[in-house]
Amino acid sequence: MPSTVRASFDEFCARLEPGETQRTDAATKQSGVRDCLNAKLWVDSSFLTGSYARRTLIRPPDDIDLLVVLDYSKHGNDYYHPTDAVQKVLDRFHSVLKDCYPSTPIRKGHPAVHLNFTTYGLDVALVRAYLEPGAVS
């Protein structure tokens, strides 16, 4: 039983934070999704956002948000300029991820593709760049 306010608060926080198993599972899953996308698409970069990235995720884990920047020189004409670009990239992400995770429920929803893993969900969204690389704004 904690004897100080600080000790009580630390114990309370420890019960809220994901455990080591959950953290390892999350790291493995988001890394696997990145590897899957990198194998089929020209990914310029990807980064985590939301509570997982800020390390404020609490139990039970709900979802991880992964933002993806595709290489403009390879995908600019298809996924950045057309009026249906968002739908096209969501379709492509869905197709690529379904190949890698055939038994995982995956759904497209604007603006992300959601993978419903048994432990939590993972949202994958495209970050749209409106300038070509090296362009001055």
N, C-alpha and C positions, 0 to 999 in steps of 0.2 A: 504494500500500500504506500503510495507516494506521501512524503512528509512535507513537501513544499509546493507552492503554487507552480513553480517552474517544473518540478518533477511531474506534477499532475498534468501540466500542459504537454510536456514531452511524451508522456504515456498516451494521452489523447491523440496527439499527432501521429504517433507510431501506429495506432489502430486505424487511422484514416488513410495513410500512405500505402501504396501498393507494396506487397512483399517482394522479396528477392526473386521468387519464382515468377511472379507477374511481370516484374521489370525485365527479366531475361526473356520471357515469352514475347513481350512487346517488342524488345530489341530484335529478336529473331524474325518476327513477322514483318516489321517494317523494313528490315534489311532484305528479306526475301522478296517483298513487293518491289523494292527498288531494283534488285537484281533482275527480276522478271521483266520489268519495263526497259531496263538498260539492254537486255539481250535482244529485244525486238524493235526498239525505237532509238533514235538518236536523242538521248537525254543530255541537255546542257548542264543542268543541275537539278537537285531536288532537296527539299528541306522540310523539317517538321515544324508544325505550328500548333497553336492551341495549348490546352492544359498539359499535354504530354511534353511538349517542347519547353514549356515554362516550369516544368517539374511541380505542377500544382494538381496533377491528376490524383483523384481520390478513389478509394475502393467503393464499390466494385468498379473496375475500369469500364468506361463506356465506349470511347472511341479514340483513335489516333488520327490526326489530320496530317496528310502528306501532300505538299504542293510540288508540282513538277514543272520545270521549264524545259521545253523541247528546243533542240538546236534549230534556230531560225533558218540557217542556210539550207537545212534538209527538209524542214516542215513548214516553212513560212507560207508558201503558196496554198498548202492544204489546210492548215490549222490556225492560221492567224488572220487572214484577210477575208475569206468568204463569209457571207452572212450566216451560213449554217455551220461555221467553224466549231463552235462549242459542241454542237450535237455530233459532228464528225469525230472530234477528239474523244468525246465520251464513248462513242461507239467503238473506236479503236482501243481505248484503254480497257473497255469491257471485254473485247475479243481477246486481247493479249493476256489479260489477267485470268480469263476463263480457261485459256490453254494451260496456264501454270497451276491454277487451283480449280480443277474440274468438279470437285465435290463440295466446294465452298459456295454458299449462296452469294451471288453478286448481283447488284441492281444498279441501274443508271438512274440518277436523279440530278436534276440541274442544281448545282454546278459541279457535282462530283460523282464518282463511281464508289459505291459502298460495298466492301467485302465484309460479310457477316461471319467472322470466325467464331468458334464456339466460346472463346473466352471474352471477346469483345469485338467491336467493329473497327474498320480502318477505312477512312475516306481518302480518295485520291482525286486531286483536282489539278487542272492546268492553270499555270500562271501565264497570262497572255502578255506578250511583249509587243508593243505597237511600233517600236523602232527597230530597224535592222541593227545588228551588232555593229558597233563603231560609229553609229549615227549620232550626231549632236542634237540635243533637244533644245 
